[in-house]
């Protein structure tokens, strides 16, 4: 969103040693801007037209492996932070964070560190502990692809197929296909049950089986 980008430019530009050298509204445009400006860091959202921010992270990891990426998103960090870091990002921070926390995250990543909230870091540590000698629990949500979980969260936020298609820059037919795959992977009977489960998951952050 232009207003959000302008606000971020002002916050970042007000800091000593930091400046915004380019902005982009899509993955393709972001890749072009990176080639033109050779930035020290990329700050990206996850919802981008056509291709999502996770795909941008993977593309940048392949073409610019030393370029750090920091994700700024409204998406549930307990699900998306792990996916973003696995894709190659160096940090994940929620949009509702205070400006000083964003600047701290930027400086941490620029200094070669990894940034995530204490809750996310604790989750990672517990996951590693659980996997030592026995595998950690496998929740149905984990079976979804990056795009499917994006669609699933938008369903749970009360958005219909047409609105989701518009937000993601894809067709309603593609959304129908995603919904079908999500139902199959989560083991839900129909579209109404899928919507109820998605809403419950978004509201409660519930990662349990639909039958639970």
N, C-alpha and C positions, 0 to 999 in steps of 0.2 A: 504494500500500500504506500502511495507517495507520501502521505502525511507521516506515517511511521518512519519511512526512510529519512525524511527531512528532520524529524525529531532526533533520530539516531545520529545523523550528521552533525547536528548542533552539539549534542552531548559529547561525541567523540572529538569533534574539532575544538572544543573548549579545553581539552587536556593537553598539557605540554608533551611534545614529542609524538602526538597522534594526529592523524589527518585522514580523511576519506578521499581516496584517489579516483574512485569510480563507483557507480551504482548500476544495478541490473534488475530486471523484472522477470527473468527466465533463466533456465540453465544455459541455453545457447548464448544468451547475451552475457551471462556471467563468465563463461569460458572465453568469450571474445575480450571482455574487459581485463581478465587476468593476463591474457597475451599482450594487450596494449600497455597496461600499467605496471605489470610485475609487482603486485602488492606483497607486503610482508605477512598479511593475514587475510583470510576471507571470512566474513561474518554472513551467515545465511539462515534463512527460515527453512522450514520443511515443506510448506505448501507453496509450490510454484506452478505456474501454468504448464500443462503438458507433462513434464517430467518433474519429479519431486526433488527436494533437497538432498535426500539420501543418494540419489543417482548423481547429483552434482559432486557430492563428496567422493564417490567412487571414481568418477571421471577425473577429478583433480588428483586423486591419489595415483591414478595411472599416468597422467600427463605431467603433473608437477608434484612428485612424491615428497618434496621437502617443504611444500607450502602448507602451513597449518590452517585448519578450518575450525571455527567456533560456531556452534549452532545456537541460535536464539529463537525459541519456539514457545507456543502455547500448549503444545502436546505434552501429555503425561510423561514426565521425566523417567519414571520408574520402568516404562516400556521403551521409550525412544532413545534415552541416553545410551543404553547398552547397544542398541542397533547402530546409532551414529558413531560411537567409539569403535565398534567392530568394523564399520565401513571405512574408518580412517580419520574421523574427526578427532581433534585434540581437546574438545570441551563441549559442554552442553549447559545452557542456562535458560531459565524460564523468562518469558516476556514480562511478567509482572514484577520482576526483580527491581530493586532500587538501582538508580543510575551508577552509584559508586560500586555496586557489585558487578555490574557489567564491565566497568573500566578495570576492576580488579581481575575479572576473568580474561579480558583482552591482554592485559599486561602479563598475566600468568602464562598464557599460551604463547605470547611473543617471546617470553623468556625460556621457552622450551618445556614448560610444564604441561600438565593435564588438569583441566578444571571441570569439576562436577560438584553438586551440592553434597553436604555431609550425608544426607539420606541415601543418595545414589552410591556414594563410596562405601557406606555401611552395607548396602545391598550387595555390592560386588564382593566385598570381603566375606560376607556370609555365604554367598554362592560358591566362592572358592573353597570355603571351609566345608560346605556340604558335599562338594564334589570330591573331597579327599577321602577316597576309599569307597564312596558310594555316590551315585548320581543324584543331582538336585532334582526336586519335583519338576515334572514337565506339564505345564498348563496348556490347555487347548489354544489359548491366544498365541502362544509361541509358535504354533504351526502356521500362522498366517504370514504371507509375504509382506514386505514393506508397504506396497500399495494397498493390499487387502486390509491391513490394520488401519491404514489411513481412511479408507472407505468405511470401515467398521466404526471408527470413532466419530466420523461425520454422521453416520446413521444414528448413533447414540446421542448426538447433539441435536437431533430433531430435524435434520435436513433430508429432503426428498431426493430422488434420483436426478432430477433436472438441476437442482441447485448444486448437488455434489459434482455432477458432470461439468457444470460451469466453473466451479471452484478449482477443479483439477485439470480443466482443459481437455477433457476426453468425452466420448459420446455416451449417451444414455444406454445404448446397447452394451458398451463395455462395462458400465456400472452394473447392469443386470448380470453379466457374466461374473463379475467380482462377487456380487451378492450370492450367486449360486455356489461358487467355490467356498465362500466363507461359511455358508450353511452346512456344506458337506464336511468341512474340516472341524467345525464346532459341534456337529451332530445335532443341529436344531431342525425341527420338522418343517417349518415354513417361514415365509417372510415376516409374519406377525410375531412369531416367537423370536426370530432374529432381532427384530426391532426392540422388543421388550428386553432381551438380554443385553443388547448394545446400550440401551438407556440405563439399565441397572449398572452395567460396567462403568460407564462414563460417570454416573452420579456417585458411585461408591468406590471406584477404583478397584472393583472386585475382579480378581484373576482366576476365580474358581471355575470349575466345570459348570455349564448351564444347569445340569441336573442338581447341582449343589446349592 
